[in-house]
Amino acid sequence: MDFSLNEEQKMLQSMLREFAAAELEPVAAEIDRSDEYPAESLEKIVGLGLMGLTIPKEYGGNGEGLVELCLAIEELSHASAAVSNYLRISLSLAVVTLLDYGTEEQRQRYLPPHARGEKLACFALTESGAGSDIASIATTATRQENGYVINGTKLFVSNGARADIIILFATVDKSKKRQGVTAFIVERDTPGISVGKHEDKMGMRGCETVELIFQDCFIPEESRLGDEGQGFKIALEALNVSRVTVGAEAVGISRAAYEAALQYARERHQFDRPIADFQAVQFMLADMATRIDATRLLTHRAADLYDRGLPFIKEAAMAKVFGSEMSHFVTNKALQIHGGYGYIKDYPLERYVRDARILEIYEGTSEMMRMTIARRILADT
């Protein structure tokens, strides 16, 4: 059993670590403060070719796997989780769905411009009455000649304000519950689409999260992804992949908090010695380092299983729930080590705490992840 990265993976990791330190860390606090779209930072990410990282070479991408995407997400999140989220959502939710369920014509139409960084994608799933309960989606797709008319409102759509490609979930028949949920590709310039409320969030500020409104929005039949009624399955499969990348995101944020705490503990003196000499602080640092390492191993295991085409749903849920709760623990302990300084905005600790908090909620709450894990282990025994 080999837990080491190969040479290409080490090169990717090193390149992204240097990039994140030089280009993202200096602007991360301002992106958080302003809560504005980080256009310049994303242009630099496009320049690295990251928008095509996991897109196959035949569609203009780099052809890398989920392990490589997790390496990228960890390094970018270490500097700015908000900026990293644009890439993570576009690749781990939208692009995965296009690769798994898109026709060849759909892939040829949407993947090459995404790989070139010309198009961004989003995943429009959540509604006011449909969060964890996907089967309760109320947005309708009414069949008409040669297509569908979409009506409804989607909430909490990250990338939604800028995305050119919208992976949308709607129901063709509410009475069918999950069997009515269907997936579609909707292009940004389709008449009837408008952006509603821009959410003023606690964390991940700078990663735009909006309401998308669809009013008599006609899309042709060839915009459907998969078959009618297959959307529930499509959404869950995409979420399983994205949950692995949430584990990587948790590692990146937590590693930044841990490294800041470690440095501070060495430099901060109380009672005539560094606070790192005190056992209470040492135990916090030990717990932080152990949980970060454990999350990285869980995440890479799940990603490797996916890349090899093996079952990974349980492992993805484990990486997600353990990683998200780990990040809550680590960022709060790091703030505790900083004491009063951690609570002020001159230091990045309070940003790490705010950014980490959403990881226990989006793309599957911790409670839902435990249900998934329990179902799998009970089915196996």
MIKOL-529858 format. One record per residue: residue in three letters; y, x, z of N, C-alpha, C, O in turn. Coordinates in steps of 0.2 Angstrom, whole numbers, plus 5000, padded with zeros to 4 digits. Example, Ala and Ser with C-alpha at 12.3 -4.5 7.8 and 13.67 -1.06 7.14 Angstrom:
2
ALA497250665039497850625039498450665039498350715042 SER498950645035499550685036500050645039500650675040 
% end
This chain:
381
MET499450045000500050005000500650045000500750095004 ASP501050044995501650084994502350044995502449994992 PHE502750065000503350025002503950064999504550045000 SER503850114995504350154992504650134986504250094982 LEU505250144984505550124978505350174973505350234974 ASN505350154966505250204961505850234959506350224962 GLU505850284955506450324953506950284950507550294952 GLU506750234946507250194943507650154948508250134947 GLN507250124952507550084957507950124962508450094964 LYS507750184964508250224968508850234964509450244968 MET508850254958509450264954509950204954510550204955 LEU509650144953510050084953510350074960510950054960 GLN509950084965510150074972510750124973511250104976 SER510650184971511250234973511850214969512350224971 MET511750194962512350184958512750124961513350124961 LEU512350074963512750014966513050024973513549994974 ARG512750074977512950084983513650124982514150104986 GLU513650164977514350204976514850154973515450164975 PHE514650114969515050064966515350024971515950004971 ALA514949994975515149944980515649974985516149944987 ALA515550034987515950074992516650084989517150084992 ALA516650104982517250124979517650064976518250064977 GLU517350014974517649964971517749894975518249854974 LEU517249884979517249814982517449824990517849774992 GLU517249874993517449875000518249875001518449845006 PRO518549914997519349914998519649854997520249845000 VAL519349804993519749744992519349684995519649624995 ALA518849694999518449635002518849595007518849535007 ALA519249635011519649595016520149555013520349495015 GLU520449575007521049535004520649475000520949425000 ILE520149484997519749434994519649374999519749314998 ASP519449395005519249345011519949315013519949255014 ARG520449355014521049325016521349275011521649225013 SER521449295005521749255000521349194998521549144995 ASP520649204998520149154996520249134988520149084986 GLU520449184984520549184977520049214973519649254976 TYR519949184967519449204963519449284961520049304959 PRO518949324963519049394962518849424955518449454954 ALA519349404951519249414943519149484942518649504938 GLU519549534945519549604943518849634946518549674942 SER518649614952517949634954517349614950516949654948 LEU517449554948516849524943516849554936516349564933 GLU517449574934517449614928517149684928516849704923 LYS517249714934516849774935516149764936515749814933 ILE515949714939515149694939514949684932514349704930 VAL515249654928515049644921515049704917514549714913 GLY515549754919515549814915514849854917514649904913 LEU514549844923513949884925513349854921512849874922 GLY513449794918512849764915512449724919511849704918 LEU512749704925512349664930512149594929511749564931 MET512649564924512549494923511849484918511649434917 GLY511649544916510949534912510449574915509949584912 LEU510449584922509949624926509249604925508849634923 THR509149534926508549504926508349464919507849434919 ILE508849474915508749434908508249484904508449544903 PRO507749454901507349494896507749534891508249504889 LYS507449584889507849624884507849594877508349604873 GLU507449544876507449514869508049464869508249434864 TYR508349444875508949404875509549444877510049424879 GLY509549514876510049554878510149584885510649614886 GLY509649574889509749594896509349654897509149694893 ASN509349674904508949734906508249734907507849774907 GLY508049664908507349654909507049674916506449694916 GLU507449684921507249694927506949634931507049584929 GLY506649654937506349594941506749574947507249594948 LEU506449534951506749514957506849564962507349564966 VAL506449614962506549674967507149704965507549724970 GLU507249714959507949754957508549704958509049734961 LEU508449644957509049594959509149594967509749594969 CYS508649604971508749604978509049674980509449674984 LEU508849724977509249784978509949784976510449804980 ALA510149754971510849744969511249694974511749714976 ILE510849644976511249594980511349624987511849614990 GLU510849664989510949694996511549744996511949745000 GLU511649784990512149834990512849804989513349824992 LEU512849754985513549714984513749674990514349674992 SER513249644993513349604999513649645005513949625009 HIS513349705005513549755010514349765010514649775015 ALA514649765004515349775003515749705003516249695007 SER515449654999515749594999515249534997515049534991 ALA515049505002514549445001514849394996514449364992 ALA515549384996515849334992515749354985515549304980 VAL515949414983515849434976515149434974514949414968 SER514649464978513949464977513649394975513249384971 ASN513949344978513649274978513749254970513349214968 TYR514249274967514349244960513749274956513449234952 LEU513549334957512949364953512349334955511949314951 ARG512249324962511649304965511449234963510949214961 ILE511949184963511849114961511749104954511249074952 SER512149144950512049134942511349164940511049134936 LEU511149214943510449244941509849214944509349194941 SER509949204951509349184954509149104954508649084956 LEU509649064952509648994952509648974944509148944942 ALA510248984941510348964934509848994929509548964925 VAL509949064929509549104924508849094925508449084920 VAL508549094931507849084932507649014929507049014926 THR508048964930507848894927507848894920507348874917 LEU508348934917508248934909507648974907507348954902 LEU507549024910506949064908506249034909505849034905 ASP506248994914505548954916505548894912504948874910 TYR506048854911505948794908506448784901506348724898 GLY506848824900507148824894506748824887506248864887 THR506948794882506648804876506848864873507348894875 GLU506548894868506748954865507448944862507848994862 GLU507648894859508348874857508848884862509348914862 GLN508648854868509148854874509148924876509748944878 ARG508648964877508749034879509149074874509549114877 GLN509049064868509449104863510149084863510549124862 ARG510349024865510948994865511349024871511949044871 TYR511049024877511349034883511249104887511749124890 LEU510749134886510549194889510949254886511149294890 PRO510949264880511349324877512049334880512249384882 PRO512449274879513149274882513149284889513649324892 HIS512649264893512649274900512549354901512849384905 ALA512049374898511949454899512549494897512649544900 ARG512949474892513549514890514149504895514649534895 GLY514049454900514549434905515049394902515649384905 GLU514949354896515449314893515349244896515849204896 LYS514849224900514749164903514449164910514049214911 LEU514649124914514449124921514049054922514249004918 ALA513549054926513248994927513248964934513349004939 CYS513148904935513048874942512448824942512148804937 PHE512348804948511748754950512048694953512148704959 ALA512048644950512348584953511848534955511548494951 LEU511648534962511148504964511348454970511148394970 THR511748484975511848444981512348384980512848394976 GLU512248334984512748274984512848254991512548284996 SER513348214992513448184999512848155002512848165008 GLY512448124999511848095001511148135000510648105001 ALA511248184997510648224994510748304996511048334991 GLY510548325002510548395003509848425003509648444998 SER509548425009508848445009508448395006507848405003 ASP508648325005508248275002508448264995508848224993 ILE508148314991508348314984508148244980508448224976 ALA507648214983507448144980507948094980507848044976 SER508448104984508948054985509548064980510048024981 ILE509448104976510048114971510248044968509848004966 ALA510948034968511247974965511547984958511647934955 THR511748044956512048054950511548034945510948044945 THR511747994940511347964935511347994928511948014926 ALA510847994925510748014918510447954914509847934914 THR510947914911510747854908510547864900511047894897 ARG509947854898509747864892510147824886510147764887 GLN510447854881510647824876510447854869510047904870 GLU510647824864510347854857510547924857511047944857 ASN509947974856510048044855510348084861510548134860 GLY510348044867510548084873510648044879510247994880 TYR511048074884511148044890511848034892512248084890 VAL512047994896512747984899512648004906512347964910 ILE513048054909512948074916513548044920514148044917 ASN513448014925513947994930513748014937513147994939 GLY514248044941514048054948514548114950514948144946 THR514448134956514848194959514348234963513948214966 LYS514448304961514048354965514548394970515148404968 LEU514248404975514648444981514348514981513848534980 PHE514848554984514648624986514348664981513848704982 VAL514648664975514448694969514748764969515348774967 SER514448814971514648884970514648904963514248884959 ASN515248934961515348954954515548894950515748904944 GLY515548834953515748774949516348774946516448744940 ALA516848804948517548804945517648844939518048834935 ARG517148894938517248944933516648944928516648964922 ALA516048914930515448914926515548884920515748824919 ASP515248924914515248894908514548854907514548814902 ILE514048874911513448844910513248804917513248834922 ILE513148744916513048704923512348674922512148634918 ILE511848704927511248674928511248614932511348624938 LEU511248554929511348494933510748454934510248454930 PHE510648424940510148374942510348304943510848294947 ALA510048264939510248194939509548144939509048174937 THR509648084941509048044940509147994934509647964933 VAL508547984931508547944925508347874928508347824924 ASP508047864934507847804937507847814945507347844947 LYS508347784948508347794955507747764959507547794964 SER507447714956506847684960506247734960505847724964 LYS506247774955505647824955505747884960505347924961 LYS506347884964506447944968506348004965506648024960 ARG505948054968505848114965505548114958505748164954 GLN505148064956504948064949505448044944505348054938 GLY506048024946506648014942507048074941507448074936 VAL507048124945507548174945507348224939506848244937 THR507848234935507848274929508348324928508948314931 ALA508248384925508648434924508948434918508648424913 PHE509648464917509948464911510448524911510548554916 ILE510548554905511048604904511748564901511648534896 VAL512248574905512848544903513448604902513548644906 GLU513748604896514248654895514848634897515048574898 ARG515248684900515948664903516348624899516748584902 ASP516448634893516948594889516748524887517048494883 THR516148504889515948434888516448384891516548394897 PRO516648334887517148284889516848244895516248234895 GLY517248234900517048194906516848234912516748204917 ILE516948304912516848344917517548364920517948384917 SER517548364927518148384930518048414937517448404940 VAL518448464939518348494945518748454951519348444950 GLY518448434956518748404962518948444967519348494966 LYS518748434973519048474979518748544979518148554978 HIS519248594980519048654982518948664989519348654993 GLU518348684991518148684998518548745002518448804999 ASP518848735007519148785012518648805017518548775022 LYS518248855015517648875019517748925025518248955025 MET517348915030517348965036517249035033517549085036 GLY516749045029516549115027516449115019516549065016 MET516249165016516149175009516749155005516749125000 ARG517349175008517949155005518049204999517949265000 GLY518249174994518349204988517749184983517849194977 CYS517249164986516749134981516849054981516749024986 GLU517149034975517348964975516748914975516248924972 THR516948864979516448814980516848744979517248734983 VAL516548704975516948654973516548584972515948594972 GLU516848534971516648474969516648464961517148474958 LEU516048444958516048434951515948354950515548324952 ILE516448334946516348254944516248244937516448274932 PHE515748204936515448184929515648114928515348064932 GLN516048094923516248024922516048014914516448044910 ASP515547974913515347954906515348014902515548024896 CYS514948064905514848134901514248124897513748124899 PHE514348124890513748124886513548194884513848244882 ILE512848204885512548264883511948244878511648194879 PRO511848284873511248274868510648284872510548314877 GLU510148254869509448254871509148324872508748344876 GLU509348374867509148444867509448484873509248534874 SER509848444877510148484883509748474889509848504894 ARG509248434889508748424894508348484895508148514890 LEU508248494902507748554903507148524906507048494911 GLY506548544902505948514904505848444902506248414898 ASP505448404905505348334904505648294909505948314914 GLU505748234907506048184912505648174918505048174917 GLY505948174924505548174930505348244933505048244938 GLN505448294929505248364931505748394935505648454937 GLY506348364936506848404939506748424946506948474949 PHE506448384950506248394957505848464957506048504961 LYS505348464953504948524953505348584951505348644954 ILE505748574946506148634943506648654949506748714949 ALA506948614952507448634957507148674963507348724965 LEU506548644965506148684971505948754968505948804972 GLU505748754962505548824960506048874960506048934961 ALA506648854957507248894957507448914964507648974965 LEU507448864969507648874976507148924979507448974983 ASN506548924977506048974980506249044978506249094982 VAL506449054972506749124970507349144973507449194976 SER507849094974508449114977508449124984508849164987 ARG507949094987507849114995507649184996507849215001 VAL507349214991507149284992507849324992507949374996 THR508249304987508849344987509349334993509749374994 VAL509249274996509649265002509449315008509849335012 GLY508749335008508549385012508849445011509049485015 ALA508949465004509349525002510049525004510349575007 GLU510349465004511049455006511149465013511649495015 ALA510649435017510649445024510649525026510949545031 VAL510249555023510149625024510849665023511049705027 GLY511149645017511749685015512349665020512649715023 ILE512449605022512949595027512749625034513249655037 SER512149615036511949645043511949715043512149745048 ARG511749755037511849825037512549845038512649895041 ALA513049815035513749835036513949825043514249865045 ALA513749765046513949755053513649805058513949835062 TYR512949825056512649875061512949945060513049975065 GLU513049965054513350025053514050035056514250085059 ALA514449985056515049985059515049985067515350025070 ALA514549955069514449955076514150025079514350045084 LEU513750055075513450115076514050165077514050205081 GLN514450165072515050215071515450205077515650255080 TYR515650135079516050125084515750145091516150175095 ALA515150135092514850155098514850225099514850255105 ARG514850265094514850335095515550365096515750415099 GLU516050325094516750345094517150315100517550345103 ARG516950255102517250225108517050255115516450255116 HIS517550275119517350305125517550255131518150225131 GLN517150245136517250215142516950255147516350275146 PHE517250255153516950295159516750365157516250395159 ASP517250395153517150465151516650485146516350545146 ARG516350435143515850455138515750395133515950345134 PRO515450415127515350365122514950305124514450315128 ILE515150245122514750185124514050185121513650155124 ALA513950225116513250235113512750265119512150265118 ASP513050295124512650325129512350275134511850295138 PHE512650215134512450165138511850125135511750105130 GLN511350115140510650085137510750015135510449995130 ALA511249985138511349915135511549915128511349875124 VAL511949955126512249965119511649995115511549975109 GLN511250045117510750065114510150015112509950015106 PHE510049975117509549925115509749875110509349845106 MET510449855110510749815105510649845098510449815093 LEU510849905097510749945091510049945089509849945083 ALA509549965094508849965092508649895089508249895084 ASP508749845092508549775090508849765083508549735079 MET509449785082509849765076509449805070509349775065 ALA509349875071509049915066508349885064508149885059 THR507949865070507249845068507249775064506849775060 ARG507749735066507749665063507949675055507749635051 ILE508449715054508649735047508049755043507949735037 ASP507749805046507149835042506649785041506349785035 ALA506449745046505949695045506149645040505749625036 THR506749625039506949575034506949615027506749575022 ARG507149675027507049705020506349705018506249695012 LEU505849725022505149725020504949655018504549645013 LEU505149605022504949535020505249515013504849485009 THR505849535012506149515006505849555000505649524995 HIS505749615001505449654995504649634994504449634988 ARG504349614999503649584998503649524994503249514989 ALA504149474996504149414992504349424985504049394981 ALA504849474984505049484977504549514973504449504967 ASP504149564976503649594973503049544971502749554965 LEU502949504975502449454974502649404968502249394963 TYR503249384968503549354962503449394956503249364950 ASP503749454956503749494950503049504947502949514941 ARG502549504951501849504949501449444947500849444946 GLY501849384948501549324946501149294951500649254949 LEU501149314957500749294963501049244967501749234967 PRO500749204971501049154975501549184980501349234983 PHE502149154981502649184985503049134989503549154993 ILE502849074989503349024992503349034999503949035002 LYS502749045003502749055010503149115012503649115016 GLU503049175008503449235009504149225008504549265012 ALA504349185003505049175002505449145007505949165010 ALA505049095010505349055016505349095022505849095026 MET504849145023504949185029505449235028505849245033 ALA505549265022506149305021506849275022507249305025 LYS506849215020507449175021507649155028508149165030 VAL507149125031507249105038507349165043507849165047 PHE506949215042507049275047507649305045507949325050 GLY507749315039508349355037509049325039509449355041 SER509049255038509649225039509849225047510349225049 GLU509249215051509349215058509449285061509849295066 MET509149335057509349405059510049415058510349455062 SER510349395052511049415051511549375056512049405058 HIS511349325059511749285064511649335070512149345073 PHE511049355072510949395078511349465077511749485082 VAL511249495071511549565071512349565070512649605074 THR512549515067513349515066513649505073514149525074 ASN513349455077513649445083513549495088513949515092 LYS512949535088512849595092513349645090513649685094 ALA513449655084513949705081514649695084515049735086 LEU514849625084515449605086515549615094516049645096 GLN514949605097514949615104515049695106515449705111 ILE514749735102514849805104515549825103515849865106 HIS515949795098516649805097517049775102517649795103 GLY516849735106517249695111517849665108517749625103 GLY518349665111518949625109519149645102519449605098 TYR519049715100519249735093518849695088519149685082 GLY518249675089517849645084518149575083517949545078 TYR518549545087518749475087519349475083519649415081 ILE519649525081520349525077520149545070519749585068 LYS520649525066520549535058520649605056520549625050 ASP520949655060520949725059520349755057520249805054 TYR519749725060519149755059518749695055518849645055 PRO518149725051517849675047517349635051516949595048 LEU517249645057516649615061516649535060516149505059 GLU517249505062517349435062517249405055516949345054 ARG517349445049517149425043516449425042516149375039 TYR516049475044515349475044515049415047514549385045 VAL515249395053515049345057515149275053514649235052 ARG515649265050515849205046515449205040515149155038 ASP515349255036514949265030514249245032513849215028 ALA513949275037513249265039513049195040512449175039 ARG513549155043513349095046513049045041512549005043 ILE513249045035513049005030512349015028511948965025 LEU512049075029511349095026510849045030510349045027 GLU510949025036510448975039510548905036510148865038 ILE510948895032511048825029510948815022510548775020 TYR511248855018511148845011510548865008510248915010 GLU510348835002509748844999509148835003508648875002 GLY509148795008508548775012508748795019508748855021 THR508848745023509048765030508448795034507848795032 SER508648825040508048855044507548805045506948825046 GLU507748745047507248695049506748675043506148675044 MET507048675037506648665031506248725029505648715027 MET506448785030506048845029505448845034504848855032 ARG505548825040504948825045504448765043503848775044 MET504648715040504248665037503848685032503248675031 THR504148725027503848755021503248805024502748805021 ILE503448845028502948895031502348865034501848875033 ALA502548815038502048775042501548745037500948745038 ARG501748705032501348675027500848725024500248715023 ARG501148785022500748835019500248865024499648875021 ILE500348875030499848905034499348855036498748875037 LEU499548795037499048745039498548725033498048715034 ALA498848735027498448725021497948785020497448775017 ASP498148835022497648895021497148905027496748945026 THR497148865032496748865038496248805038495848805042 
% end
